[in-house]
Amino acid sequence: MLATRLGLNAADALVDGAWGQMVAMRGTDIVRVPFAEALGELNTVPLARYEEAAALFG
């Protein structure tokens, strides 16, 4: 479901000519984000998320 939502929004961005942007999820919303904003700094996964994944997948 998420991949479908992202794909549809990416196609809409293409039709709209939204060059230099990507689609991303913020909360439950799909938004367009300029590449400069998305790539401006390194975003890391919090350690707690790794620990959650380890508990589920080993």
PQR file with spaces between the fields and no chain letter, atoms N, CA, C, O and H, PARSE charges and radii, in Angstrom:
ATOM       1  N    MET     1       0.826   -1.184    0.000 -0.4000 1.5000
ATOM       2  CA   MET     1       0.000    0.000    0.000 -0.0000 2.0000
ATOM       3  C    MET     1       0.877    1.258    0.000  0.5500 1.7000
ATOM       4  O    MET     1       0.617    2.204   -0.744 -0.5500 1.4000
ATOM       5  N    LEU     2       1.913    1.258    0.838 -0.4000 1.5000
ATOM       6  CA   LEU     2       2.795    2.429    0.895 -0.0000 2.0000
ATOM       7  C    LEU     2       3.496    2.646   -0.438  0.5500 1.7000
ATOM       8  O    LEU     2       3.579    3.777   -0.919 -0.5500 1.4000
ATOM       9  H    LEU     2       2.124    0.489    1.442  0.4000 1.0000
ATOM      10  N    ALA     3       4.002    1.572   -1.039 -0.4000 1.5000
ATOM      11  CA   ALA     3       4.685    1.708   -2.331 -0.0000 2.0000
ATOM      12  C    ALA     3       3.742    2.261   -3.394  0.5500 1.7000
ATOM      13  O    ALA     3       4.156    3.061   -4.234 -0.5500 1.4000
ATOM      14  H    ALA     3       3.935    0.653   -0.649  0.4000 1.0000
ATOM      15  N    THR     4       2.489    1.844   -3.364 -0.4000 1.5000
ATOM      16  CA   THR     4       1.505    2.357   -4.317 -0.0000 2.0000
ATOM      17  C    THR     4       1.277    3.842   -4.106  0.5500 1.7000
ATOM      18  O    THR     4       1.236    4.607   -5.070 -0.5500 1.4000
ATOM      19  H    THR     4       2.153    1.195   -2.682  0.4000 1.0000
ATOM      20  N    ARG     5       1.130    4.253   -2.871 -0.4000 1.5000
ATOM      21  CA   ARG     5       0.923    5.678   -2.571 -0.0000 2.0000
ATOM      22  C    ARG     5       2.115    6.511   -3.017  0.5500 1.7000
ATOM      23  O    ARG     5       1.948    7.569   -3.624 -0.5500 1.4000
ATOM      24  H    ARG     5       1.163    3.632   -2.088  0.4000 1.0000
ATOM      25  N    LEU     6       3.328    6.028   -2.712 -0.4000 1.5000
ATOM      26  CA   LEU     6       4.525    6.759   -3.120 -0.0000 2.0000
ATOM      27  C    LEU     6       4.636    6.822   -4.635  0.5500 1.7000
ATOM      28  O    LEU     6       4.963    7.868   -5.196 -0.5500 1.4000
ATOM      29  H    LEU     6       3.464    5.168   -2.220  0.4000 1.0000
ATOM      30  N    GLY     7       4.363    5.698   -5.300 -0.4000 1.5000
ATOM      31  CA   GLY     7       4.441    5.665   -6.752 -0.0000 2.0000
ATOM      32  C    GLY     7       3.446    6.597   -7.419  0.5500 1.7000
ATOM      33  O    GLY     7       3.792    7.300   -8.368 -0.5500 1.4000
ATOM      34  H    GLY     7       4.097    4.848   -4.844  0.4000 1.0000
ATOM      35  N    LEU     8       2.219    6.608   -6.933 -0.4000 1.5000
ATOM      36  CA   LEU     8       1.206    7.507   -7.497 -0.0000 2.0000
ATOM      37  C    LEU     8       1.604    8.969   -7.317  0.5500 1.7000
ATOM      38  O    LEU     8       1.432    9.780   -8.227 -0.5500 1.4000
ATOM      39  H    LEU     8       1.937    6.037   -6.162  0.4000 1.0000
ATOM      40  N    ASN     9       2.129    9.298   -6.157 -0.4000 1.5000
ATOM      41  CA   ASN     9       2.544   10.680   -5.911 -0.0000 2.0000
ATOM      42  C    ASN     9       3.773   11.041   -6.739  0.5500 1.7000
ATOM      43  O    ASN     9       3.899   12.181   -7.185 -0.5500 1.4000
ATOM      44  H    ASN     9       2.269    8.639   -5.418  0.4000 1.0000
ATOM      45  N    ALA    10       4.677   10.090   -6.952 -0.4000 1.5000
ATOM      46  CA   ALA    10       5.836   10.342   -7.809 -0.0000 2.0000
ATOM      47  C    ALA    10       5.377   10.588   -9.239  0.5500 1.7000
ATOM      48  O    ALA    10       5.902   11.475   -9.912 -0.5500 1.4000
ATOM      49  H    ALA    10       4.574    9.164   -6.590  0.4000 1.0000
ATOM      50  N    ALA    11       4.401    9.813   -9.714 -0.4000 1.5000
ATOM      51  CA   ALA    11       3.861   10.020  -11.064 -0.0000 2.0000
ATOM      52  C    ALA    11       3.192   11.393  -11.167  0.5500 1.7000
ATOM      53  O    ALA    11       3.351   12.079  -12.177 -0.5500 1.4000
ATOM      54  H    ALA    11       3.974    9.093   -9.167  0.4000 1.0000
ATOM      55  N    ASP    12       2.456   11.795  -10.150 -0.4000 1.5000
ATOM      56  CA   ASP    12       1.831   13.115  -10.148 -0.0000 2.0000
ATOM      57  C    ASP    12       2.895   14.218  -10.207  0.5500 1.7000
ATOM      58  O    ASP    12       2.725   15.212  -10.912 -0.5500 1.4000
ATOM      59  H    ASP    12       2.327   11.238   -9.330  0.4000 1.0000
ATOM      60  N    ALA    13       3.981   14.036   -9.469 -0.4000 1.5000
ATOM      61  CA   ALA    13       5.060   15.022   -9.482 -0.0000 2.0000
ATOM      62  C    ALA    13       5.672   15.127  -10.877  0.5500 1.7000
ATOM      63  O    ALA    13       6.002   16.221  -11.334 -0.5500 1.4000
ATOM      64  H    ALA    13       4.119   13.227   -8.897  0.4000 1.0000
ATOM      65  N    LEU    14       5.820   13.996  -11.545 -0.4000 1.5000
ATOM      66  CA   LEU    14       6.344   13.984  -12.903 -0.0000 2.0000
ATOM      67  C    LEU    14       5.426   14.757  -13.850  0.5500 1.7000
ATOM      68  O    LEU    14       5.888   15.591  -14.629 -0.5500 1.4000
ATOM      69  H    LEU    14       5.552   13.107  -11.174  0.4000 1.0000
ATOM      70  N    VAL    15       4.138   14.479  -13.779 -0.4000 1.5000
ATOM      71  CA   VAL    15       3.163   15.163  -14.633 -0.0000 2.0000
ATOM      72  C    VAL    15       3.164   16.664  -14.353  0.5500 1.7000
ATOM      73  O    VAL    15       3.016   17.473  -15.269 -0.5500 1.4000
ATOM      74  H    VAL    15       3.762   13.802  -13.146  0.4000 1.0000
ATOM      75  N    ASP    16       3.333   17.033  -13.075 -0.4000 1.5000
ATOM      76  CA   ASP    16       3.341   18.443  -12.681 -0.0000 2.0000
ATOM      77  C    ASP    16       4.660   19.140  -13.010  0.5500 1.7000
ATOM      78  O    ASP    16       4.769   20.358  -12.869 -0.5500 1.4000
ATOM      79  H    ASP    16       3.453   16.376  -12.330  0.4000 1.0000
ATOM      80  N    GLY    17       5.660   18.375  -13.447 -0.4000 1.5000
ATOM      81  CA   GLY    17       6.967   18.967  -13.748 -0.0000 2.0000
ATOM      82  C    GLY    17       7.723   19.389  -12.507  0.5500 1.7000
ATOM      83  O    GLY    17       8.482   20.358  -12.537 -0.5500 1.4000
ATOM      84  H    GLY    17       5.572   17.386  -13.562  0.4000 1.0000
ATOM      85  N    ALA    18       7.525   18.674  -11.422 -0.4000 1.5000
ATOM      86  CA   ALA    18       8.169   19.015  -10.147 -0.0000 2.0000
ATOM      87  C    ALA    18       9.595   18.469  -10.108  0.5500 1.7000
ATOM      88  O    ALA    18       9.926   17.613   -9.288 -0.5500 1.4000
ATOM      89  H    ALA    18       6.909   17.886  -11.397  0.4000 1.0000
ATOM      90  N    TRP    19      10.438   18.985  -11.020 -0.4000 1.5000
ATOM      91  CA   TRP    19      11.823   18.522  -11.101 -0.0000 2.0000
ATOM      92  C    TRP    19      12.603   18.976   -9.875  0.5500 1.7000
ATOM      93  O    TRP    19      12.302   20.020   -9.295 -0.5500 1.4000
ATOM      94  H    TRP    19      10.169   19.680  -11.686  0.4000 1.0000
ATOM      95  N    GLY    20      13.598   18.199   -9.482 -0.4000 1.5000
ATOM      96  CA   GLY    20      14.426   18.546   -8.336 -0.0000 2.0000
ATOM      97  C    GLY    20      13.748   18.259   -7.006  0.5500 1.7000
ATOM      98  O    GLY    20      14.175   18.761   -5.966 -0.5500 1.4000
ATOM      99  H    GLY    20      13.842   17.351   -9.953  0.4000 1.0000
ATOM     100  N    GLN    21      12.692   17.452   -7.036 -0.4000 1.5000
ATOM     101  CA   GLN    21      11.982   17.093   -5.815 -0.0000 2.0000
ATOM     102  C    GLN    21      11.803   15.587   -5.762  0.5500 1.7000
ATOM     103  O    GLN    21      11.872   14.900   -6.781 -0.5500 1.4000
ATOM     104  H    GLN    21      12.345   17.044   -7.881  0.4000 1.0000
ATOM     105  N    MET    22      11.575   15.096   -4.575 -0.4000 1.5000
ATOM     106  CA   MET    22      11.274   13.684   -4.374 -0.0000 2.0000
ATOM     107  C    MET    22      10.032   13.588   -3.511  0.5500 1.7000
ATOM     108  O    MET    22       9.658   14.549   -2.839 -0.5500 1.4000
ATOM     109  H    MET    22      11.519   15.654   -3.747  0.4000 1.0000
ATOM     110  N    VAL    23       9.397   12.432   -3.530 -0.4000 1.5000
ATOM     111  CA   VAL    23       8.261   12.226   -2.635 -0.0000 2.0000
ATOM     112  C    VAL    23       8.771   11.534   -1.372  0.5500 1.7000
ATOM     113  O    VAL    23       9.682   10.707   -1.418 -0.5500 1.4000
ATOM     114  H    VAL    23       9.702   11.651   -4.076  0.4000 1.0000
ATOM     115  N    ALA    24       8.171   11.889   -0.266 -0.4000 1.5000
ATOM     116  CA   ALA    24       8.573   11.337    1.025 -0.0000 2.0000
ATOM     117  C    ALA    24       7.351   11.249    1.921  0.5500 1.7000
ATOM     118  O    ALA    24       6.317   11.862    1.658 -0.5500 1.4000
ATOM     119  H    ALA    24       7.431   12.561   -0.229  0.4000 1.0000
ATOM     120  N    MET    25       7.493   10.483    2.970 -0.4000 1.5000
ATOM     121  CA   MET    25       6.410   10.341    3.931 -0.0000 2.0000
ATOM     122  C    MET    25       6.725   11.168    5.165  0.5500 1.7000
ATOM     123  O    MET    25       7.805   11.057    5.746 -0.5500 1.4000
ATOM     124  H    MET    25       8.334    9.985    3.184  0.4000 1.0000
ATOM     125  N    ARG    26       5.777   11.989    5.551 -0.4000 1.5000
ATOM     126  CA   ARG    26       5.865   12.757    6.805 -0.0000 2.0000
ATOM     127  C    ARG    26       4.626   12.418    7.604  0.5500 1.7000
ATOM     128  O    ARG    26       3.518   12.837    7.270 -0.5500 1.4000
ATOM     129  H    ARG    26       4.900   12.079    5.079  0.4000 1.0000
ATOM     130  N    GLY    27       4.828   11.659    8.656 -0.4000 1.5000
ATOM     131  CA   GLY    27       3.678   11.160    9.405 -0.0000 2.0000
ATOM     132  C    GLY    27       2.937   10.177    8.527  0.5500 1.7000
ATOM     133  O    GLY    27       3.489    9.144    8.148 -0.5500 1.4000
ATOM     134  H    GLY    27       5.728   11.319    8.927  0.4000 1.0000
ATOM     135  N    THR    28       1.701   10.481    8.202 -0.4000 1.5000
ATOM     136  CA   THR    28       0.930    9.626    7.293 -0.0000 2.0000
ATOM     137  C    THR    28       0.712   10.294    5.935  0.5500 1.7000
ATOM     138  O    THR    28       0.020    9.749    5.074 -0.5500 1.4000
ATOM     139  H    THR    28       1.252   11.320    8.510  0.4000 1.0000
ATOM     140  N    ASP    29       1.303   11.471    5.749 -0.4000 1.5000
ATOM     141  CA   ASP    29       1.135   12.222    4.506 -0.0000 2.0000
ATOM     142  C    ASP    29       2.298   11.985    3.561  0.5500 1.7000
ATOM     143  O    ASP    29       3.439   11.824    3.996 -0.5500 1.4000
ATOM     144  H    ASP    29       1.865   11.913    6.448  0.4000 1.0000
ATOM     145  N    ILE    30       2.007   11.964    2.264 -0.4000 1.5000
ATOM     146  CA   ILE    30       3.042   11.925    1.239 -0.0000 2.0000
ATOM     147  C    ILE    30       3.252   13.364    0.788  0.5500 1.7000
ATOM     148  O    ILE    30       2.305   14.039    0.386 -0.5500 1.4000
ATOM     149  H    ILE    30       1.081   12.095    1.911  0.4000 1.0000
ATOM     150  N    VAL    31       4.494   13.829    0.856 -0.4000 1.5000
ATOM     151  CA   VAL    31       4.811   15.214    0.516 -0.0000 2.0000
ATOM     152  C    VAL    31       5.947   15.244   -0.501  0.5500 1.7000
ATOM     153  O    VAL    31       6.684   14.270   -0.658 -0.5500 1.4000
ATOM     154  H    VAL    31       5.263   13.281    1.182  0.4000 1.0000
ATOM     155  N    ARG    32       6.075   16.372   -1.184 -0.4000 1.5000
ATOM     156  CA   ARG    32       7.211   16.600   -2.075 -0.0000 2.0000
ATOM     157  C    ARG    32       8.268   17.381   -1.312  0.5500 1.7000
ATOM     158  O    ARG    32       7.975   18.361   -0.628 -0.5500 1.4000
ATOM     159  H    ARG    32       5.476   17.163   -1.056  0.4000 1.0000
ATOM     160  N    VAL    33       9.499   16.921   -1.448 -0.4000 1.5000
ATOM     161  CA   VAL    33      10.614   17.535   -0.726 -0.0000 2.0000
ATOM     162  C    VAL    33      11.697   17.889   -1.743  0.5500 1.7000
ATOM     163  O    VAL    33      12.090   17.037   -2.540 -0.5500 1.4000
ATOM     164  H    VAL    33       9.737   16.125   -2.004  0.4000 1.0000
ATOM     165  N    PRO    34      12.184   19.131   -1.730 -0.5600 1.5000
ATOM     166  CA   PRO    34      13.292   19.478   -2.622  0.2800 2.0000
ATOM     167  C    PRO    34      14.530   18.633   -2.302  0.5500 1.7000
ATOM     168  O    PRO    34      14.807   18.344   -1.137 -0.5500 1.4000
ATOM     169  N    PHE    35      15.274   18.239   -3.347 -0.4000 1.5000
ATOM     170  CA   PHE    35      16.472   17.436   -3.126 -0.0000 2.0000
ATOM     171  C    PHE    35      17.423   18.107   -2.136  0.5500 1.7000
ATOM     172  O    PHE    35      18.014   17.435   -1.291 -0.5500 1.4000
ATOM     173  H    PHE    35      15.049   18.474   -4.292  0.4000 1.0000
ATOM     174  N    ALA    36      17.573   19.420   -2.236 -0.4000 1.5000
ATOM     175  CA   ALA    36      18.485   20.129   -1.343 -0.0000 2.0000
ATOM     176  C    ALA    36      18.107   19.910    0.116  0.5500 1.7000
ATOM     177  O    ALA    36      18.983   19.757    0.968 -0.5500 1.4000
ATOM     178  H    ALA    36      17.093   19.966   -2.922  0.4000 1.0000
ATOM     179  N    GLU    37      16.811   19.893    0.408 -0.4000 1.5000
ATOM     180  CA   GLU    37      16.355   19.657    1.785 -0.0000 2.0000
ATOM     181  C    GLU    37      16.571   18.199    2.183  0.5500 1.7000
ATOM     182  O    GLU    37      17.002   17.910    3.299 -0.5500 1.4000
ATOM     183  H    GLU    37      16.100   20.017   -0.284  0.4000 1.0000
ATOM     184  N    ALA    38      16.269   17.287    1.265 -0.4000 1.5000
ATOM     185  CA   ALA    38      16.382   15.859    1.567 -0.0000 2.0000
ATOM     186  C    ALA    38      17.827   15.422    1.726  0.5500 1.7000
ATOM     187  O    ALA    38      18.115   14.530    2.523 -0.5500 1.4000
ATOM     188  H    ALA    38      15.919   17.522    0.358  0.4000 1.0000
ATOM     189  N    LEU    39      18.734   16.029    0.988 -0.4000 1.5000
ATOM     190  CA   LEU    39      20.133   15.590    0.977 -0.0000 2.0000
ATOM     191  C    LEU    39      21.059   16.526    1.735  0.5500 1.7000
ATOM     192  O    LEU    39      22.273   16.327    1.733 -0.5500 1.4000
ATOM     193  H    LEU    39      18.499   16.754    0.340  0.4000 1.0000
ATOM     194  N    GLY    40      20.505   17.545    2.384 -0.4000 1.5000
ATOM     195  CA   GLY    40      21.320   18.554    3.047 -0.0000 2.0000
ATOM     196  C    GLY    40      22.095   18.060    4.252  0.5500 1.7000
ATOM     197  O    GLY    40      23.152   18.605    4.569 -0.5500 1.4000
ATOM     198  H    GLY    40      19.519   17.707    2.386  0.4000 1.0000
ATOM     199  N    GLU    41      21.596   17.047    4.926 -0.4000 1.5000
ATOM     200  CA   GLU    41      22.286   16.522    6.108 -0.0000 2.0000
ATOM     201  C    GLU    41      22.034   15.030    6.204  0.5500 1.7000
ATOM     202  O    GLU    41      21.069   14.510    5.642 -0.5500 1.4000
ATOM     203  H    GLU    41      20.737   16.604    4.668  0.4000 1.0000
ATOM     204  N    LEU    42      22.900   14.359    6.912 -0.4000 1.5000
ATOM     205  CA   LEU    42      22.761   12.922    7.088 -0.0000 2.0000
ATOM     206  C    LEU    42      21.666   12.636    8.108  0.5500 1.7000
ATOM     207  O    LEU    42      21.731   13.099    9.247 -0.5500 1.4000
ATOM     208  H    LEU    42      23.683   14.781    7.369  0.4000 1.0000
ATOM     209  N    ASN    43      20.674   11.882    7.699 -0.4000 1.5000
ATOM     210  CA   ASN    43      19.605   11.458    8.598 -0.0000 2.0000
ATOM     211  C    ASN    43      19.878   10.020    8.995  0.5500 1.7000
ATOM     212  O    ASN    43      20.059    9.160    8.134 -0.5500 1.4000
ATOM     213  H    ASN    43      20.621   11.506    6.774  0.4000 1.0000
ATOM     214  N    THR    44      19.908    9.758   10.273 -0.4000 1.5000
ATOM     215  CA   THR    44      20.203    8.416   10.747 -0.0000 2.0000
ATOM     216  C    THR    44      18.993    7.810   11.450  0.5500 1.7000
ATOM     217  O    THR    44      18.079    8.516   11.877 -0.5500 1.4000
ATOM     218  H    THR    44      19.761   10.457   10.973  0.4000 1.0000
ATOM     219  N    VAL    45      19.013    6.512   11.557 -0.4000 1.5000
ATOM     220  CA   VAL    45      17.957    5.794   12.252 -0.0000 2.0000
ATOM     221  C    VAL    45      18.319    5.753   13.734  0.5500 1.7000
ATOM     222  O    VAL    45      19.433    5.359   14.078 -0.5500 1.4000
ATOM     223  H    VAL    45      19.755    5.939   11.211  0.4000 1.0000
ATOM     224  N    PRO    46      17.406    6.149   14.616 -0.5600 1.5000
ATOM     225  CA   PRO    46      17.697    6.111   16.048  0.2800 2.0000
ATOM     226  C    PRO    46      17.999    4.681   16.510  0.5500 1.7000
ATOM     227  O    PRO    46      17.412    3.725   16.003 -0.5500 1.4000
ATOM     228  N    LEU    47      18.902    4.541   17.459 -0.4000 1.5000
ATOM     229  CA   LEU    47      19.300    3.244   17.987 -0.0000 2.0000
ATOM     230  C    LEU    47      18.093    2.430   18.456  0.5500 1.7000
ATOM     231  O    LEU    47      18.068    1.211   18.288 -0.5500 1.4000
ATOM     232  H    LEU    47      19.379    5.318   17.871  0.4000 1.0000
ATOM     233  N    ALA    48      17.107    3.083   19.034 -0.4000 1.5000
ATOM     234  CA   ALA    48      15.919    2.372   19.525 -0.0000 2.0000
ATOM     235  C    ALA    48      15.209    1.627   18.394  0.5500 1.7000
ATOM     236  O    ALA    48      14.647    0.556   18.625 -0.5500 1.4000
ATOM     237  H    ALA    48      17.128    4.074   19.171  0.4000 1.0000
ATOM     238  N    ARG    49      15.227    2.172   17.183 -0.4000 1.5000
ATOM     239  CA   ARG    49      14.590    1.491   16.043 -0.0000 2.0000
ATOM     240  C    ARG    49      15.347    0.225   15.674  0.5500 1.7000
ATOM     241  O    ARG    49      14.734   -0.782   15.323 -0.5500 1.4000
ATOM     242  H    ARG    49      15.684    3.041   16.996  0.4000 1.0000
ATOM     243  N    TYR    50      16.682    0.264   15.751 -0.4000 1.5000
ATOM     244  CA   TYR    50      17.475   -0.945   15.505 -0.0000 2.0000
ATOM     245  C    TYR    50      17.157   -2.007   16.559  0.5500 1.7000
ATOM     246  O    TYR    50      17.044   -3.192   16.246 -0.5500 1.4000
ATOM     247  H    TYR    50      17.181    1.083   16.037  0.4000 1.0000
ATOM     248  N    GLU    51      17.017   -1.572   17.794 -0.4000 1.5000
ATOM     249  CA   GLU    51      16.716   -2.504   18.876 -0.0000 2.0000
ATOM     250  C    GLU    51      15.330   -3.142   18.673  0.5500 1.7000
ATOM     251  O    GLU    51      15.154   -4.333   18.929 -0.5500 1.4000
ATOM     252  H    GLU    51      17.109   -0.609   18.048  0.4000 1.0000
ATOM     253  N    GLU    52      14.360   -2.358   18.218 -0.4000 1.5000
ATOM     254  CA   GLU    52      13.040   -2.911   17.909 -0.0000 2.0000
ATOM     255  C    GLU    52      13.133   -3.951   16.814  0.5500 1.7000
ATOM     256  O    GLU    52      12.523   -5.016   16.915 -0.5500 1.4000
ATOM     257  H    GLU    52      14.503   -1.390   18.010  0.4000 1.0000
ATOM     258  N    ALA    53      13.889   -3.657   15.771 -0.4000 1.5000
ATOM     259  CA   ALA    53      14.042   -4.592   14.661 -0.0000 2.0000
ATOM     260  C    ALA    53      14.750   -5.868   15.122  0.5500 1.7000
ATOM     261  O    ALA    53      14.391   -6.965   14.694 -0.5500 1.4000
ATOM     262  H    ALA    53      14.384   -2.793   15.690  0.4000 1.0000
ATOM     263  N    ALA    54      15.735   -5.731   15.975 -0.4000 1.5000
ATOM     264  CA   ALA    54      16.453   -6.901   16.475 -0.0000 2.0000
ATOM     265  C    ALA    54      15.509   -7.802   17.279  0.5500 1.7000
ATOM     266  O    ALA    54      15.597   -9.028   17.206 -0.5500 1.4000
ATOM     267  H    ALA    54      16.027   -4.839   16.322  0.4000 1.0000
ATOM     268  N    ALA    55      14.616   -7.188   18.037 -0.4000 1.5000
ATOM     269  CA   ALA    55      13.674   -7.981   18.829 -0.0000 2.0000
ATOM     270  C    ALA    55      12.717   -8.753   17.920  0.5500 1.7000
ATOM     271  O    ALA    55      12.282   -9.850   18.270 -0.5500 1.4000
ATOM     272  H    ALA    55      14.544   -6.192   18.096  0.4000 1.0000
ATOM     273  N    LEU    56      12.390   -8.192   16.767 -0.4000 1.5000
ATOM     274  CA   LEU    56      11.464   -8.841   15.851 -0.0000 2.0000
ATOM     275  C    LEU    56      12.143   -9.857   14.926  0.5500 1.7000
ATOM     276  O    LEU    56      11.593  -10.921   14.641 -0.5500 1.4000
ATOM     277  H    LEU    56      12.743   -7.301   16.483  0.4000 1.0000
ATOM     278  N    PHE    57      13.343   -9.510   14.467 -0.4000 1.5000
ATOM     279  CA   PHE    57      13.986  -10.320   13.430 -0.0000 2.0000
ATOM     280  C    PHE    57      15.271  -11.012   13.870  0.5500 1.7000
ATOM     281  O    PHE    57      15.841  -11.805   13.120 -0.5500 1.4000
ATOM     282  H    PHE    57      13.790   -8.646   14.698  0.4000 1.0000
ATOM     283  N    GLY    58      15.724  -10.714   15.084 -0.4000 1.5000
ATOM     284  CA   GLY    58      16.913  -11.397   15.584 -0.0000 2.0000
ATOM     285  C    GLY    58      18.158  -10.804   15.238  0.5500 1.7000
ATOM     286  O    GLY    58      19.211  -11.314   15.619 -0.5500 1.4000
ATOM     287  H    GLY    58      15.260  -10.070   15.693  0.4000 1.0000
